């Protein structure tokens, strides 16, 4: 597969991921999508539709559920996992001030939102390694394999 070609599952899942993002982002995001989620009624003119859309209610149980699940998963602090020889490397895994616990929480949050996340661990020749999270829709192509063949 060429580096610039999209994985077949990416195109299939992209609409679902975007729906999840809109839903998680709340009422304003859902209303901004317009007729995608709130179809125009037959015979409804633009001003009437806009008024109809502004009156529509959207209760964001999805965002509350994601927040609750993430909170339950991380309700207790994780035990130290790193050997003492690594020092305080886990205090800032992103090199932007995010600890391993906060990084793991952000990945879990992303997984609860859309069911997929990308994580990159980069180890430059000079300097400390750092970790980066990618949204599912930003990872266009991938390969998966099992085992250590």
C-alpha positions in Angstrom: 0.0 0.0 0.0 1.4 3.4 -1.0 2.1 5.9 1.8 -0.4 8.4 0.4 -3.3 5.9 -0.1 -6.0 5.7 2.5 -6.8 2.4 4.3 -10.3 1.1 3.2 -11.5 1.2 6.8 -10.6 4.9 7.1 -13.1 5.9 4.5 -15.7 3.5 6.0 -15.3 4.8 9.5 -14.7 8.5 8.9 -18.4 9.5 8.9 -18.9 7.6 12.1 -15.9 9.3 13.8 -17.2 12.7 12.7 -20.7 12.0 14.1 -19.1 11.0 17.4 -17.0 14.2 17.5 -20.0 16.3 16.7 -22.1 14.6 19.4 -19.3 14.9 22.0 -18.8 18.5 21.2 -22.4 19.2 22.0 -25.4 21.2 20.8 -23.5 23.9 18.9 -21.6 21.4 16.9 -24.7 19.4 16.1 -26.6 22.5 15.1 -23.7 23.7 13.0 -23.9 20.5 11.0 -27.4 21.7 10.0 -29.5 19.3 7.9 -27.0 16.4 8.5 -28.7 15.8 11.9 -31.8 17.9 11.7 -33.4 17.5 8.2 -35.3 20.4 6.7 -39.1 19.7 6.8 -41.0 19.7 3.6 -42.0 23.2 2.6 -39.8 24.8 5.2 -38.1 28.0 4.1 -34.6 29.0 5.3 -35.6 31.4 8.0 -38.2 29.0 9.4 -35.6 26.2 9.4 -33.0 28.4 11.2 -35.6 29.1 13.9 -36.5 25.5 14.1 -32.9 24.5 14.4 -32.3 27.1 17.2 -35.2 25.7 19.2 -34.1 22.1 18.9 -32.8 20.6 22.1 -29.7 18.3 22.3 -28.9 16.7 25.6 -25.3 15.7 25.5 -25.4 12.4 27.4 -22.6 11.1 25.2 -20.0 13.6 26.6 -21.1 13.0 30.1 -20.7 9.2 29.6 -17.2 9.6 28.1 -16.2 11.8 31.0 -17.6 9.3 33.6 -16.0 6.2 32.0 -12.6 8.0 31.8 -13.0 9.0 35.5 -13.9 5.5 36.6 -10.9 4.1 34.7 -8.5 6.5 36.4 -10.2 6.9 39.8 -7.1 5.5 41.6 -3.6 6.6 40.9 -1.5 4.1 39.0 1.3 2.4 40.8 4.9 3.3 39.8 5.9 1.1 36.9 9.3 2.5 35.8 12.6 1.3 37.2 14.4 4.0 39.3 17.2 4.1 36.7 14.8 5.9 34.3 14.5 8.8 36.8 11.6 11.2 36.2 11.1 10.4 32.5 7.4 9.5 33.2 6.8 13.0 34.6 6.7 14.5 31.1 6.3 11.9 28.4 5.0 14.4 25.8 7.8 17.0 26.4 5.0 19.5 26.7 4.4 18.9 30.4 2.0 15.9 30.3 2.7 13.0 32.6 2.3 9.3 31.7 -1.0 9.2 33.7 -2.4 12.3 31.9 -1.3 10.9 28.6 -3.0 7.6 29.3 -6.1 9.5 30.3 -6.2 11.5 27.1 -5.8 8.2 25.0 -8.6 6.6 27.0 -10.8 9.6 26.5 -10.2 9.4 22.7 -10.9 5.7 22.7 -14.2 6.2 24.5 -15.2 9.0 22.0 -14.5 7.2 18.7 -13.1 3.7 19.5 -9.7 4.3 18.0 -6.6 6.5 18.6 -3.1 6.7 17.3 -0.1 6.8 19.6 3.4 7.6 18.3 6.5 7.2 20.4 9.3 9.0 18.8 12.9 8.6 20.0 15.1 11.2 18.3 18.9 10.6 18.1 19.4 13.5 20.4 17.1 14.3 23.3 14.5 12.4 25.1 11.8 10.3 23.5 8.3 11.8 23.4 4.8 10.5 23.0 2.0 12.0 20.7 -1.7 11.1 20.4 -3.4 11.3 17.0 -7.2 11.4 16.4 -8.5 8.4 14.5 -9.4 10.5 11.5 -5.9 11.8 11.3 -4.4 8.3 10.8 -5.2 7.8 7.2 -3.3 4.5 6.6 -2.0 1.7 8.8 -0.9 -1.9 8.8 -1.7 -4.4 11.5 0.0 -7.7 12.2 0.0 -10.1 15.1 3.0 -11.8 16.6 6.6 -11.2 16.1 7.1 -12.9 12.7 
